[in-house]
């Protein structure tokens, strides 16, 4: 399929500005900061809405799940319909989804609002990343990607502290009132940016069968992970859903291989750099399960308030913001692979310190603070080199769909990581044994780090020495 980049007359020479970059960062924060703040507000939300832990876990993970499911579709639509247009659509969905959470008084609006937030992120992330690739070049692009990463990884670092502080003072609903304000501000800042899209002569049919199979498989997987312990792992419902997951994914792969215009463009994975960056990105985002485990454990098992729990993550926030720029400089001097490796090792070490749950008293909170800090340092060092590796080698006409797949890995990794970690924690915490639940929940996240390390070592090729 032959495609060419289409821009308005004044877009051909347009260079991205700081105003555009700030607007992009704010749009990214609507997911990584505001939507993810729910990870530290779970007990307050559950108490206020009166929902079960299973419904709560589904609501928490549903945003990442729907973002991950639809992000590739949204990336393709951004290429074809316009990256600016999809960003605006994402911001509108963010406002509606946040509004639903503000007025929610039961599971329907709660879960519905979280789904809309996921669809919002699906539109915003690949569209804004494609805008960065289109309107910034060279070191300016690497700088822009660093700030984009500050919005995502930095937002995820701030969300625990921010959510705890707001929930303890104003109430958890105010998080989403602020999200609406930020969405509107983002729309105002990016207003006037030339549209960027791809014109194609292809009349290929949309891969609706592939999308449907993917949605059914991922939703079934999320329900199995989130409610498996509640329903019973050998219950007929769980076993049927598990079969749906396996059969659905096999059928999805077969359909995609046979399609000319497939939902997931597997040819992108022929590039080992892109493949390794995407897999490691999926696994390191799965380590976000650490947040739900440690935040819930120190409140349930150690008696901290949500505000004090948020304070434990201050080191995470500070270091993820600082080391994102350090990762950018390391990328420019020694390449991408080493900082990706170092970042993964640091993150795993941080989670390992938090897993020392046999430590009692204040000493354990010190370990959590240090562990959070190392976790943030590692993610910050990893972020820009990984993102640059993923998008630098793809052609501009595939920037949206490639960004969509890469960020699908982020969202699905985060959703499944949170769901799996919460299920492990809740399963081993039966009878009030929260320390056992935290230990196994955190060990699960260490395993994710080890697998991420392997994907970087064995898949991403060695960089040529200059």
Protein Blocks (a to p, Z undefined) as FASTA:
>chain_A
ZZdddddfklmmgccdfklmmmmmmmmmmmmmmmmmmmmmmmmmmmmnopafklmmmmmm
mmmmmmmmmmmmmmmmmmmnopklmmmmmmmmmmmmmmmmmmgcbfklmmmmmmmmmmmm
mmmmmmmmmmmmmmpghjlmmmmmmmmmmmmmmmmmmmmmmmmmmmmmnopklmmmmmmm
mmmmmmmmmgoiacdddddfbfcdcdfklmmmmmmmmmmmmmmmmmmmmnopkbmklmmm
mmmmmmmmmmmmmmmmmpmbbfbafklmmpmklmmmmmmmmmmmmmmmmmmmmmmmmmmm
nopafklmmmmmmmmmmmmmmmmmmmmmmmmmnojmlmmmmmmmmmmmmmmmmmmmmbgc
jllmmmmmmmmmmmmmmmmmmmmmmmmmmmmmpcfklmmmmmmmmmmmmmmmmmmmmmmm
mmmmmmmmgghiamlmmmmmmmmmmmmmmmmmmmmmmmmccdddZZ
